[in-house]
Structure formats: structure tokens, C-alpha cells
Amino acid sequence: MQSYKTSDPLAQSGIQVEPKRDLEALIRKLIDEGDGWIDFSKFMSTALYEPRWGYYSSQNSQIGSSPSLGSDFVTAPELSVAFGQALGNSVAQALEQTQTQEVWEFGPGTGELARQLLEHLGDRVTKYTLVDVSGELRALQNENLRNFKHKVQWVSELPPSMQGVLIGNEVLDALPVNLLKRKSGVWLEQGVTYSQRSAESVTDLPVDFDSYAFEWAFRETSLRPPTEVGFTGDYLTEIHPQGAAFIQTLVEKFTHGAFFFIDYGFPEREYYHPQRHMGTLMCHFRHRSDDNPLLLVGQKDITAHVNFTAMALAAQDAGADVLGYTSQAHFLINSGLLEALERVPSSQRAAGLKLINEHEMGELFKVLVIGVGVSFDPLGCQHADRTHTL
């Protein structure tokens, strides 16, 4: 096993945070139990979702427009209510096609998207279920959804049988990934180990700073990316077995329904392009980005772009149909975003246009629509559908 140390420019920027010693100690315990190594998927899962100390278990406000308020990133519903109104038009069509009145939202964040959808859809929705692993944001969600208490419920585990329309806005990117690195023609899995800092380096650190440091470590593996076409030289990338398993589980549980997954990512041939040799792993902290998840563990978000081809294949393998796939810009415009923007105050329109501008969210974000037991032409994909690129 090879290992090497890494530095984090973000952690050296002067931003003061409280170290999550319990979380770091737990990860070191997992590494010890794993014979000195854990794969990155386990590291990412623990850092984000550990029930007591993980990032998404924190009571901090991760989502918001201002770093001064302690937020790390902003999502589409916080930019403009027009997002929820446009998405709501597509959800209304899906509710009619599935002959249901029920919506499931995964990773509901502040509850802002749920509020927008419930206001827009009115009586077309009688039951709105929020699926949240942490529950720490429930007080904020309760406040945002106080006018809809008769329709809203929360669950942390999925029931045996489900139906209706499912929304996953920026959910797939937060599912744990495995890291693969090709070096000198040999494929290695990139995992995590730790070492104790030297006495000299500890001297210069704050008194409460942990004397241990996480490091990257590599092991030979039989795992491979879905394609190696055109690869030359060293290459770092991700594979998404947990994302695929998540999709398959949903398909198996739904008797009939439609899924809308909105996230940043690419089809497979773009995801594993030879020029994308540094992978897509990214962290978010106080509206700044970096590519090192091994420091500020539990303090910052960890994401990877979505391989939409892998998600589509997982759905099909489980018996579902891919109904549509397109850019967020085309999906929202097809769903009536421009008309919705005309109804919001002019001061909010510039923020709303970020949703469709090609150099912002419009092209990087994609929308994948999946049908279980239903088949229809999704409103948001009726023009400029890209299913053929998957």
C-alpha cells in the first residue's frame, strides 16, 4: 500500500472552525479495523452522514446565499421561486400521468423547494413526504412549511411500497463514490489512511488541533471505470456503485411513479473523457471550493459529479424506463421558467437567470426523468431531449 500526505489551501486561509475530534477519531477507528485503510466511499459516507457528527447531521445552515451566515453553498430554490414554479408544472404533469397526489422529496434542505411546490400545485398534492437522513434541519423545514402541516410528513427510512412523484434536487452528487487512479498503467483504488504528525509540525499548530493527519493511500484493485476508451497516462476518476444501488432500490419500492433527478454531471462518454484526468471530486465550505476532503472533516460538503448514464442504466436494469434527459436550462424553459420569471419582482430576475445561463447552472446541471410503470413525454424534455447521449 502506498500513501502520501496532502495539504489544503482552504484550511490554511485563516478561517477558524472547531475540529470535529469525535468524528475524526471514529474514522481512525474504522481505518484501524480495516487493516490501516478504508475506501473513499466509506470515508465520504462517514464524513457526511454519521448520525452524531457528520456534515449533514450538523445544525449549521449549510444552504444559503451568504457565507457570512455560515452557509457553504446555495441551491436553485434559494435563487428564485420561479424554479419551484417551473418544476411544479412538470410535476403536475407527472402526477396526472401516474394518477397520484403524492410527492416524495429527498434531501429537502431548508424546505424551500417543498414550500414552492406545495404553493404552486395546490390541491393536486394531498401528501408530501420529506426524506431526510439527519433530521437536524427539521425545525427550519417546519417553519417554512407551517402552512402545509396537514400535507407534510417526514421519514428517515423508506416504506416497503411507494407511489407518486419523486424529486431529488442535488441528491445524487452527495452519494458516496469510490476513487480509482491509474498510475503507470496499473489501476489502484484511492482510499484513506492516517499518520501521526511529527513533534515539529504539531508545535506550530493550535493547542486543540488533532496530532493525527489523514492521508491518501492506494491499493491495487479489480475495479474499473465503465470505459477506458482513449485513456493515456495517469488518470483519476470516480465510480458510483452507491448511486446505482440507490436508484435500483427506489425503482423496486415504487409500484408506479416518476422520478426527477436534478444535478450537475455528464453522460458517460463525457464523464470519462481522456481530458478529465483529475476527476470531479469537490468540497464546498463558506462558498469556496477545494478538492481536498481530508481536512476540515465533517465541516464541509463533499460531492462528485453524476454519471447520468450509470444512473439511467441502473434504472433500466431494475425495470424502469428513462423518459427524458436534458440540460437544466432546456428543462426549465420547457417547463415555463421564463413565464414564471415575469411574475417575480424585477430585482429577483437576475438571480433566476442563473438557473439557465450556460456559464452558470444552465448547462452543467442536467435533469433525468425516470418512469416506473408509466410512460409519457415529460414536459421539460419535449424540446432538446438528450436521452440519445446517455
KEKE-3310 file (N, C-alpha, C; in steps of 0.2 Angstrom, whole numbers, plus 5000, padded with zeros to 4 digits):
npx = (5004:5003:5005:5002:5005:4994:4990:4979:4973:4962:4960:4971:4968:4965:4952:4943:4938:4929:4937:4931:4933:4928:4922:4933:4941:4933:4933:4947:4947:4939:4948:4958:4952:4950:4962:4972:4967:4954:4941:4937:4924:4918:4924:4919:4905:4905:4910:4900:4887:4887:4878:4879:4890:4892:4893:4880:4873:4874:4869:4872:4869:4870:4865:4863:4863:4874:4890:4893:4884:4886:4884:4887:4885:4873:4857:4846:4832:4834:4838:4828:4810:4804:4810:4804:4791:4792:4797:4786:4776:4780:4780:4766:4761:4767:4760:4747:4749:4753:4743:4742:4743:4754:4769:4787:4801:4818:4832:4828:4833:4832:4818:4813:4811:4800:4790:4788:4784:4772:4764:4762:4756:4745:4729:4732:4741:4741:4748:4764:4780:4795:4811:4824:4840:4846:4838:4841:4838:4825:4817:4819:4813:4800:4796:4796:4786:4775:4762:4757:4755:4746:4748:4761:4774:4788:4801:4814:4817:4814:4797:4790:4783:4780:4773:4769:4777:4794:4806:4823:4834:4849:4854:4860:4873:4879:4880:4890:4906:4918:4935:4946:4962:4973:4989:5005:5000:4993:4979:4973:4964:4960:4961:4959:4971:4980:4991:5003:5007:5023:5033:5038:5030:5018:5020:5018:5005:4988:4983:4972:4972:4971:4983:4985:4984:4975:4978:4980:4979:4984:4978:4980:4968:4953:4943:4935:4933:4918:4922:4937:4941:4952:4960:4976:4991:4992:4978:4964:4948:4930:4919:4902:4894:4886:4877:4870:4865:4856:4847:4841:4835:4825:4817:4813:4805:4794:4778:4771:4776:4785:4802:4812:4827:4839:4854:4872:4882:4887:4884:4891:4901:4906:4909:4920:4930:4946:4952:4948:4956:4958:4947:4931:4929:4924:4924:4914:4914:4909:4906:4916:4927:4936:4948:4951:4946:4951:4954:4947:4936:4920:4916:4914:4905:4905:4907:4903:4903:4889:4887:4877:4873:4876:4867:4855:4856:4855:4842:4835:4840:4833:4820:4814:4809:4818:4813:4816:4830:4839:4847:4847:4844:4836:4826:4820:4815:4807:4797:4792:4799:4803:4791:4787:4797:4793:4783:4789:4797:4807:4819:4823:4825:4837:4845:4837:4839:4852:4849:4847:4857:4871:4884:4883:4872:4864:4869:4879:4871:4860:4844:4837:4824:4814:4803:4792:4782:4774:4773:4777:4778:4789:4786:4796:4806:4803:4807:4824:4828:4840:4842:4847:4861:4865)
npy = (4994:5011:5028:5045:5062:5077:5094:5107:5121:5129:5126:5133:5146:5155:5154:5150:5136:5124:5109:5093:5082:5070:5064:5063:5054:5043:5039:5036:5025:5016:5015:5008:4996:4992:4987:4997:5005:5012:5012:5026:5028:5024:5033:5045:5043:5042:5055:5063:5058:5052:5049:5057:5066:5069:5079:5082:5080:5091:5106:5117:5130:5124:5128:5142:5160:5168:5168:5174:5171:5158:5148:5136:5133:5137:5132:5129:5132:5142:5153:5158:5158:5155:5144:5133:5135:5132:5119:5114:5114:5103:5093:5093:5088:5075:5070:5069:5059:5048:5046:5050:5058:5062:5067:5064:5070:5070:5074:5087:5099:5116:5116:5124:5122:5112:5120:5130:5121:5115:5127:5130:5119:5116:5109:5098:5090:5080:5074:5076:5070:5071:5066:5063:5061:5066:5075:5086:5098:5100:5108:5121:5117:5114:5127:5134:5126:5128:5132:5121:5109:5099:5092:5088:5076:5068:5056:5045:5033:5022:5016:5000:5000:5012:5026:5039:5055:5058:5069:5074:5085:5090:5078:5066:5069:5070:5057:5044:5040:5029:5030:5029:5027:5027:5023:5023:5013:5004:5000:5007:5008:5022:5026:5030:5033:5036:5046:5050:5066:5074:5079:5091:5098:5098:5107:5120:5121:5125:5123:5115:5107:5092:5079:5070:5065:5064:5054:5051:5034:5020:5005:4990:4986:4977:4984:4995:5009:5012:5014:5014:5020:5029:5033:5038:5039:5044:5044:5050:5046:5043:5030:5025:5016:5016:5026:5020:5009:5015:5021:5009:5003:5012:5011:4998:4999:5008:5006:5013:5027:5043:5049:5064:5069:5081:5088:5091:5085:5073:5063:5047:5046:5059:5060:5051:5056:5057:5069:5073:5070:5072:5069:5073:5076:5087:5099:5110:5125:5138:5145:5143:5133:5118:5104:5094:5083:5078:5086:5097:5089:5084:5096:5102:5101:5087:5082:5074:5074:5068:5053:5051:5042:5030:5030:5030:5017:5009:5011:5006:4993:4989:4988:5000:5014:5026:5042:5054:5066:5080:5096:5107:5120:5119:5111:5118:5130:5124:5120:5131:5142:5155:5162:5161:5169:5181:5185:5187:5199:5212:5214:5201:5194:5193:5184:5173:5170:5164:5151:5146:5151:5148:5148:5147:5138:5133:5124:5115:5108:5095:5086:5071:5060:5048:5034:5023:5010:5019:5028:5042:5058:5069:5085:5094:5089:5090:5097:5098:5086:5074:5061:5052:5054:5047)
npz = (5000:4995:5001:5003:5009:5010:5007:5012:5004:5008:5022:5026:5026:5036:5041:5055:5063:5073:5077:5073:5083:5088:5077:5068:5076:5076:5062:5061:5069:5061:5051:5057:5060:5047:5044:5042:5032:5023:5010:4999:4998:5010:5019:5014:5016:5030:5034:5029:5033:5046:5060:5072:5071:5058:5043:5037:5048:5056:5064:5058:5046:5031:5018:5009:5004:5008:5014:5026:5035:5038:5029:5016:5002:4989:4983:4969:4972:4982:4975:4966:4967:4955:4951:4958:4953:4940:4939:4946:4936:4928:4937:4940:4928:4929:4940:4936:4925:4932:4940:4954:4970:4977:4983:4984:4992:4992:5002:5007:5012:5017:5016:5007:4993:4994:4999:4989:4979:4985:4986:4973:4967:4974:4977:4970:4976:4990:4999:5005:5006:5015:5014:5024:5030:5042:5050:5057:5051:5053:5061:5054:5042:5046:5050:5037:5031:5038:5034:5028:5036:5036:5025:5025:5029:5038:5035:5039:5035:5021:5016:5013:5001:4988:4980:4967:4964:4963:4969:4967:4971:4968:4975:4971:4969:4981:4985:4991:4983:4975:4973:4959:4953:4939:4937:4929:4921:4929:4938:4953:4969:4977:4993:5011:5024:5039:5049:5062:5066:5065:5079:5078:5068:5075:5085:5079:5077:5083:5100:5102:5091:5081:5083:5073:5056:5041:5026:5009:5002:4993:4984:4974:4963:4956:4952:4939:4929:4919:4906:4896:4885:4875:4885:4891:4899:4917:4927:4936:4943:4947:4952:4954:4963:4974:4971:4960:4966:4975:4965:4960:4971:4974:4962:4964:4975:4971:4966:4955:4947:4945:4943:4946:4944:4948:4944:4944:4931:4919:4904:4901:4891:4891:4905:4907:4899:4891:4894:4906:4918:4931:4939:4947:4960:4973:4986:4997:5006:5015:5003:4995:4985:4985:4982:4992:5003:5015:5026:5038:5041:5041:5042:5029:5014:5003:4987:4971:4953:4943:4935:4923:4914:4920:4931:4923:4917:4928:4933:4922:4922:4934:4930:4926:4915:4905:4904:4899:4897:4899:4898:4912:4909:4897:4902:4912:4904:4895:4904:4908:4914:4910:4909:4922:4928:4924:4933:4945:4956:4948:4954:4957:4946:4939:4947:4945:4932:4933:4934:4921:4913:4902:4906:4920:4930:4920:4909:4915:4925:4924:4920:4924:4920:4926:4923:4932:4929:4921:4906:4897:4888:4895:4900:4902:4894:4881:4871:4864:4870:4877:4878:4869:4871:4882)
capx = (5000:5006:5002:5006:5002:4991:4989:4973:4974:4956:4961:4976:4966:4963:4945:4943:4932:4930:4938:4926:4938:4925:4921:4940:4943:4929:4936:4953:4945:4937:4954:4962:4948:4951:4969:4975:4965:4947:4940:4935:4916:4917:4926:4914:4899:4905:4911:4894:4881:4887:4872:4880:4895:4893:4892:4873:4870:4876:4864:4874:4865:4874:4862:4861:4867:4879:4895:4894:4879:4889:4882:4893:4883:4866:4854:4842:4826:4835:4839:4821:4804:4802:4812:4799:4785:4793:4797:4780:4772:4782:4777:4759:4760:4768:4755:4742:4751:4754:4736:4743:4743:4759:4776:4792:4807:4824:4837:4824:4837:4828:4811:4811:4808:4794:4786:4787:4780:4766:4760:4761:4752:4738:4725:4734:4745:4737:4753:4771:4784:4802:4815:4830:4844:4848:4833:4843:4835:4818:4814:4818:4808:4794:4794:4795:4781:4770:4755:4755:4756:4741:4750:4768:4777:4795:4803:4821:4818:4809:4792:4791:4779:4779:4770:4769:4782:4800:4811:4830:4837:4856:4855:4865:4880:4881:4881:4897:4909:4924:4940:4951:4968:4978:4996:5009:4996:4990:4973:4973:4959:4962:4957:4962:4974:4981:4998:5004:5011:5029:5033:5040:5024:5012:5022:5016:4998:4984:4983:4967:4972:4972:4990:4984:4983:4973:4982:4978:4983:4982:4979:4978:4961:4950:4938:4937:4928:4914:4926:4944:4942:4956:4964:4983:4995:4989:4971:4960:4941:4926:4914:4896:4890:4881:4871:4867:4861:4850:4841:4838:4831:4819:4813:4810:4800:4789:4773:4771:4779:4790:4807:4815:4834:4842:4861:4877:4885:4888:4884:4897:4907:4909:4912:4926:4934:4953:4955:4945:4960:4959:4941:4927:4928:4925:4922:4912:4915:4909:4905:4923:4928:4943:4947:4954:4941:4954:4955:4940:4932:4913:4915:4912:4902:4910:4902:4906:4898:4885:4887:4870:4872:4876:4860:4850:4856:4853:4835:4833:4841:4828:4814:4811:4811:4821:4808:4819:4836:4841:4850:4843:4841:4831:4821:4816:4812:4801:4793:4788:4803:4803:4784:4787:4801:4789:4779:4793:4800:4812:4826:4825:4825:4844:4846:4833:4843:4857:4847:4848:4863:4875:4890:4882:4869:4860:4872:4882:4866:4855:4838:4835:4817:4813:4796:4791:4775:4771:4776:4774:4783:4790:4785:4803:4811:4799:4812:4831:4830:4847:4842:4852:4868:4867)
capy = (5000:5017:5033:5052:5067:5082:5100:5110:5129:5132:5126:5137:5153:5159:5153:5146:5131:5119:5102:5088:5077:5063:5061:5060:5048:5037:5037:5032:5018:5012:5013:5003:4990:4990:4985:5003:5008:5012:5015:5033:5028:5023:5039:5050:5042:5044:5062:5067:5056:5049:5052:5062:5071:5070:5086:5083:5080:5097:5110:5123:5131:5123:5131:5149:5164:5172:5164:5177:5167:5151:5143:5133:5133:5139:5128:5133:5135:5148:5158:5160:5154:5153:5137:5128:5135:5129:5112:5112:5112:5096:5088:5092:5083:5068:5067:5067:5053:5042:5046:5050:5065:5061:5069:5062:5074:5068:5079:5093:5105:5121:5115:5130:5119:5109:5126:5132:5116:5115:5133:5130:5113:5117:5103:5092:5086:5079:5071:5077:5067:5073:5060:5067:5056:5069:5077:5092:5104:5099:5115:5126:5114:5115:5134:5135:5123:5129:5132:5114:5104:5094:5088:5086:5071:5066:5049:5044:5026:5021:5011:4994:5001:5019:5028:5046:5058:5059:5074:5073:5091:5089:5072:5061:5071:5069:5050:5042:5037:5026:5034:5025:5030:5023:5025:5018:5008:5000:5003:5007:5011:5028:5026:5034:5031:5042:5045:5055:5072:5074:5084:5098:5101:5099:5113:5126:5120:5127:5118:5110:5104:5085:5077:5065:5068:5059:5054:5046:5028:5016:4998:4988:4984:4974:4989:4999:5014:5009:5014:5017:5022:5035:5034:5038:5042:5043:5046:5049:5047:5040:5026:5027:5010:5018:5029:5015:5005:5020:5021:5002:5002:5016:5008:4992:5001:5011:5002:5017:5034:5047:5052:5069:5070:5087:5088:5093:5079:5072:5057:5043:5047:5065:5059:5048:5059:5057:5076:5074:5066:5074:5068:5078:5077:5094:5101:5116:5127:5145:5147:5142:5126:5115:5097:5090:5081:5075:5091:5100:5083:5085:5104:5105:5097:5083:5080:5072:5075:5062:5049:5050:5036:5025:5031:5028:5010:5006:5012:5001:4986:4987:4988:5007:5017:5033:5046:5060:5068:5086:5101:5111:5126:5117:5108:5124:5134:5120:5119:5138:5146:5162:5165:5162:5175:5188:5186:5189:5206:5213:5213:5194:5190:5191:5178:5167:5169:5160:5144:5144:5154:5142:5148:5146:5132:5130:5118:5110:5104:5091:5083:5064:5059:5040:5032:5016:5008:5024:5031:5049:5063:5074:5092:5098:5087:5089:5101:5097:5080:5072:5054:5048:5055:5043)
capz = (5000:4995:5004:5003:5013:5006:5010:5010:5005:5012:5029:5028:5024:5041:5043:5061:5064:5078:5074:5075:5085:5089:5070:5066:5080:5073:5056:5063:5072:5055:5047:5061:5059:5040:5042:5041:5026:5021:5004:5000:4999:5017:5022:5012:5020:5037:5035:5028:5036:5053:5063:5078:5070:5051:5040:5036:5054:5059:5065:5055:5040:5025:5012:5009:4999:5011:5018:5032:5039:5039:5024:5012:4995:4988:4978:4964:4975:4986:4970:4964:4967:4948:4950:4960:4949:4933:4941:4948:4930:4926:4942:4939:4923:4931:4945:4931:4922:4937:4944:4961:4973:4982:4981:4989:4991:4995:5004:5006:5014:5021:5014:5002:4987:4996:5000:4982:4975:4988:4984:4966:4965:4977:4979:4966:4981:4996:5004:5003:5011:5015:5016:5027:5035:5048:5054:5061:5048:5053:5064:5049:5037:5049:5049:5030:5029:5043:5031:5024:5040:5035:5020:5026:5034:5037:5036:5039:5032:5016:5017:5008:4995:4987:4973:4966:4960:4967:4967:4970:4968:4971:4980:4968:4969:4988:4987:4992:4977:4975:4968:4955:4950:4935:4938:4926:4918:4934:4942:4960:4972:4981:4999:5016:5030:5044:5052:5067:5064:5069:5085:5075:5065:5080:5089:5076:5077:5089:5105:5101:5084:5082:5081:5068:5049:5036:5020:5003:5002:4987:4984:4968:4963:4950:4950:4933:4926:4914:4899:4896:4878:4874:4891:4891:4905:4923:4927:4942:4942:4952:4950:4958:4964:4979:4967:4956:4971:4977:4960:4959:4977:4973:4957:4967:4980:4968:4961:4949:4949:4940:4947:4943:4947:4945:4947:4940:4929:4912:4901:4902:4887:4894:4912:4907:4894:4892:4896:4913:4921:4938:4942:4948:4967:4975:4993:4997:5013:5015:4996:4992:4983:4985:4980:4997:5008:5021:5031:5039:5040:5044:5042:5023:5009:4998:4981:4964:4948:4942:4929:4922:4910:4925:4934:4918:4916:4935:4932:4917:4925:4939:4927:4925:4909:4905:4900:4897:4899:4895:4902:4917:4905:4892:4906:4915:4899:4893:4910:4909:4919:4908:4911:4930:4930:4923:4939:4951:4956:4944:4957:4958:4939:4938:4951:4942:4926:4934:4933:4914:4909:4900:4910:4927:4931:4914:4905:4919:4928:4920:4923:4922:4922:4926:4925:4934:4927:4917:4900:4895:4886:4900:4898:4902:4889:4875:4866:4866:4874:4875:4880:4865:4873:4888)
cpx = (5004:5002:5006:5001:4999:4990:4982:4973:4968:4958:4967:4974:4964:4956:4946:4937:4934:4931:4933:4931:4934:4924:4928:4942:4939:4932:4943:4952:4943:4943:4958:4958:4949:4958:4973:4973:4957:4946:4937:4927:4914:4919:4921:4907:4899:4906:4904:4888:4881:4882:4873:4885:4896:4891:4884:4869:4871:4870:4866:4869:4869:4872:4860:4865:4873:4884:4895:4889:4880:4887:4888:4891:4876:4864:4849:4835:4828:4837:4833:4816:4802:4805:4807:4793:4786:4793:4790:4775:4774:4780:4770:4757:4761:4763:4749:4743:4751:4747:4737:4743:4748:4766:4781:4798:4813:4829:4833:4828:4833:4821:4809:4808:4801:4789:4784:4782:4773:4761:4758:4756:4746:4735:4728:4739:4742:4742:4760:4776:4792:4806:4822:4834:4845:4843:4835:4840:4828:4814:4814:4813:4801:4791:4792:4788:4775:4762:4753:4756:4751:4743:4757:4769:4784:4796:4810:4822:4812:4804:4793:4788:4778:4776:4770:4775:4788:4804:4817:4834:4844:4857:4860:4872:4883:4882:4888:4900:4915:4929:4945:4956:4972:4984:5001:5006:4992:4984:4974:4967:4962:4958:4961:4965:4975:4988:4998:5009:5018:5029:5034:5034:5018:5014:5019:5008:4994:4984:4978:4967:4974:4980:4990:4982:4980:4977:4979:4982:4980:4983:4977:4971:4958:4944:4940:4931:4924:4918:4933:4946:4946:4960:4972:4986:4991:4982:4967:4952:4937:4921:4908:4892:4885:4875:4867:4862:4855:4845:4838:4833:4824:4814:4809:4804:4794:4785:4772:4773:4783:4795:4810:4822:4837:4849:4866:4881:4885:4886:4891:4903:4910:4913:4919:4930:4941:4955:4953:4949:4961:4952:4937:4925:4929:4922:4919:4912:4915:4909:4912:4924:4935:4942:4950:4949:4944:4956:4948:4935:4926:4911:4913:4909:4907:4905:4907:4901:4894:4886:4880:4868:4872:4869:4854:4850:4854:4846:4832:4834:4836:4821:4810:4812:4814:4816:4811:4826:4838:4845:4845:4840:4835:4825:4816:4812:4806:4796:4790:4792:4802:4796:4784:4791:4798:4785:4783:4795:4806:4819:4828:4826:4833:4847:4843:4836:4849:4855:4847:4853:4868:4881:4889:4879:4866:4863:4875:4877:4862:4849:4837:4828:4816:4806:4796:4783:4771:4776:4773:4780:4784:4790:4792:4808:4808:4803:4819:4832:4836:4847:4847:4859:4870:4871)
cpy = (5006:5023:5040:5057:5073:5088:5103:5118:5132:5132:5130:5145:5157:5158:5148:5142:5126:5112:5097:5082:5070:5060:5059:5054:5042:5035:5034:5025:5013:5010:5008:4996:4987:4988:4991:5007:5007:5015:5022:5033:5028:5030:5045:5049:5044:5051:5066:5065:5052:5053:5057:5067:5073:5077:5087:5082:5086:5102:5117:5124:5130:5127:5138:5153:5167:5168:5167:5174:5160:5146:5142:5134:5136:5134:5132:5136:5142:5154:5161:5156:5152:5146:5132:5129:5132:5121:5109:5110:5105:5091:5087:5087:5076:5065:5065:5060:5047:5041:5046:5057:5066:5063:5067:5067:5072:5073:5086:5100:5110:5120:5120:5127:5116:5115:5129:5127:5115:5121:5133:5125:5113:5110:5097:5088:5086:5076:5072:5075:5069:5068:5063:5062:5059:5071:5084:5098:5104:5105:5120:5123:5115:5122:5136:5132:5123:5129:5126:5108:5098:5090:5085:5081:5070:5059:5049:5037:5025:5015:5005:4996:5009:5020:5036:5049:5060:5064:5073:5079:5091:5084:5067:5063:5070:5062:5048:5038:5033:5029:5028:5029:5025:5027:5020:5012:5003:5003:5002:5010:5016:5028:5031:5030:5037:5040:5050:5060:5071:5080:5091:5101:5102:5105:5119:5126:5123:5121:5113:5106:5096:5083:5072:5068:5063:5060:5049:5040:5024:5009:4996:4985:4981:4979:4993:5004:5010:5009:5016:5019:5029:5037:5033:5041:5040:5046:5045:5050:5043:5035:5027:5021:5011:5022:5025:5011:5009:5020:5014:5001:5006:5013:5002:4993:5004:5006:5006:5024:5037:5050:5058:5070:5076:5088:5090:5086:5079:5065:5053:5045:5054:5064:5056:5050:5059:5063:5077:5069:5067:5072:5074:5079:5084:5094:5108:5119:5135:5148:5147:5135:5124:5107:5092:5089:5079:5080:5095:5095:5084:5092:5106:5099:5093:5081:5077:5072:5068:5059:5047:5044:5030:5025:5028:5020:5007:5006:5006:4994:4984:4987:4994:5009:5024:5037:5052:5062:5075:5091:5105:5117:5124:5114:5113:5128:5130:5119:5126:5143:5154:5165:5166:5168:5181:5190:5188:5196:5206:5212:5206:5190:5189:5185:5172:5165:5164:5152:5142:5147:5148:5142:5147:5139:5129:5124:5113:5105:5101:5088:5076:5063:5051:5039:5024:5015:5013:5026:5037:5053:5069:5081:5095:5095:5086:5093:5100:5091:5077:5065:5050:5049:5050:5037)
cpz = (5000:4998:5003:5007:5008:5010:5008:5010:5008:5019:5031:5027:5029:5044:5049:5062:5070:5076:5077:5077:5086:5082:5067:5070:5077:5067:5057:5065:5066:5051:5051:5060:5052:5039:5040:5034:5025:5014:5004:5001:5006:5021:5020:5016:5027:5038:5034:5032:5043:5057:5069:5075:5062:5048:5039:5043:5058:5059:5061:5048:5034:5019:5013:5005:5001:5015:5025:5037:5040:5034:5019:5004:4995:4982:4974:4968:4979:4981:4967:4965:4960:4947:4952:4956:4943:4934:4943:4942:4928:4931:4942:4933:4925:4936:4941:4928:4926:4941:4951:4963:4978:4979:4986:4987:4995:4996:5003:5009:5019:5020:5009:4996:4988:4996:4993:4978:4978:4986:4977:4964:4968:4979:4975:4970:4987:5001:5001:5008:5010:5018:5018:5032:5042:5053:5058:5058:5049:5056:5058:5043:5040:5049:5042:5028:5033:5040:5028:5029:5039:5029:5021:5031:5033:5039:5035:5035:5027:5018:5012:5001:4994:4980:4973:4962:4965:4965:4971:4967:4972:4977:4977:4969:4976:4990:4987:4985:4979:4970:4965:4952:4946:4935:4934:4923:4922:4938:4949:4963:4977:4988:5004:5022:5034:5047:5058:5065:5068:5074:5083:5072:5070:5084:5086:5075:5083:5094:5104:5095:5085:5079:5075:5061:5045:5030:5015:5004:4996:4987:4977:4968:4956:4948:4944:4932:4921:4907:4900:4889:4878:4880:4889:4897:4912:4923:4934:4941:4948:4948:4955:4960:4969:4975:4963:4960:4973:4972:4960:4965:4976:4968:4960:4972:4977:4964:4955:4951:4943:4945:4943:4947:4944:4948:4942:4938:4922:4910:4902:4898:4888:4900:4911:4901:4895:4895:4904:4917:4928:4942:4943:4956:4969:4982:4992:5005:5012:5008:4993:4990:4984:4983:4985:5002:5015:5026:5032:5039:5044:5044:5035:5019:5005:4993:4975:4959:4946:4935:4927:4918:4915:4929:4930:4918:4923:4935:4928:4919:4930:4936:4925:4918:4910:4901:4897:4900:4895:4900:4907:4913:4901:4896:4909:4910:4896:4898:4912:4914:4916:4910:4919:4932:4929:4929:4945:4951:4952:4947:4958:4951:4938:4941:4948:4935:4927:4933:4926:4910:4908:4905:4918:4928:4925:4911:4910:4923:4923:4924:4920:4924:4920:4927:4927:4933:4924:4911:4898:4892:4891:4897:4897:4897:4882:4869:4869:4870:4872:4877:4876:4867:4878:4886)
residu = (MET:GLN:SER:TYR:LYS:THR:SER:ASP:PRO:LEU:ALA:GLN:SER:GLY:ILE:GLN:VAL:GLU:PRO:LYS:ARG:ASP:LEU:GLU:ALA:LEU:ILE:ARG:LYS:LEU:ILE:ASP:GLU:GLY:ASP:GLY:TRP:ILE:ASP:PHE:SER:LYS:PHE:MET:SER:THR:ALA:LEU:TYR:GLU:PRO:ARG:TRP:GLY:TYR:TYR:SER:SER:GLN:ASN:SER:GLN:ILE:GLY:SER:SER:PRO:SER:LEU:GLY:SER:ASP:PHE:VAL:THR:ALA:PRO:GLU:LEU:SER:VAL:ALA:PHE:GLY:GLN:ALA:LEU:GLY:ASN:SER:VAL:ALA:GLN:ALA:LEU:GLU:GLN:THR:GLN:THR:GLN:GLU:VAL:TRP:GLU:PHE:GLY:PRO:GLY:THR:GLY:GLU:LEU:ALA:ARG:GLN:LEU:LEU:GLU:HIS:LEU:GLY:ASP:ARG:VAL:THR:LYS:TYR:THR:LEU:VAL:ASP:VAL:SER:GLY:GLU:LEU:ARG:ALA:LEU:GLN:ASN:GLU:ASN:LEU:ARG:ASN:PHE:LYS:HIS:LYS:VAL:GLN:TRP:VAL:SER:GLU:LEU:PRO:PRO:SER:MET:GLN:GLY:VAL:LEU:ILE:GLY:ASN:GLU:VAL:LEU:ASP:ALA:LEU:PRO:VAL:ASN:LEU:LEU:LYS:ARG:LYS:SER:GLY:VAL:TRP:LEU:GLU:GLN:GLY:VAL:THR:TYR:SER:GLN:ARG:SER:ALA:GLU:SER:VAL:THR:ASP:LEU:PRO:VAL:ASP:PHE:ASP:SER:TYR:ALA:PHE:GLU:TRP:ALA:PHE:ARG:GLU:THR:SER:LEU:ARG:PRO:PRO:THR:GLU:VAL:GLY:PHE:THR:GLY:ASP:TYR:LEU:THR:GLU:ILE:HIS:PRO:GLN:GLY:ALA:ALA:PHE:ILE:GLN:THR:LEU:VAL:GLU:LYS:PHE:THR:HIS:GLY:ALA:PHE:PHE:PHE:ILE:ASP:TYR:GLY:PHE:PRO:GLU:ARG:GLU:TYR:TYR:HIS:PRO:GLN:ARG:HIS:MET:GLY:THR:LEU:MET:CYS:HIS:PHE:ARG:HIS:ARG:SER:ASP:ASP:ASN:PRO:LEU:LEU:LEU:VAL:GLY:GLN:LYS:ASP:ILE:THR:ALA:HIS:VAL:ASN:PHE:THR:ALA:MET:ALA:LEU:ALA:ALA:GLN:ASP:ALA:GLY:ALA:ASP:VAL:LEU:GLY:TYR:THR:SER:GLN:ALA:HIS:PHE:LEU:ILE:ASN:SER:GLY:LEU:LEU:GLU:ALA:LEU:GLU:ARG:VAL:PRO:SER:SER:GLN:ARG:ALA:ALA:GLY:LEU:LYS:LEU:ILE:ASN:GLU:HIS:GLU:MET:GLY:GLU:LEU:PHE:LYS:VAL:LEU:VAL:ILE:GLY:VAL:GLY:VAL:SER:PHE:ASP:PRO:LEU:GLY:CYS:GLN:HIS:ALA:ASP:ARG:THR:HIS:THR:LEU)
# end
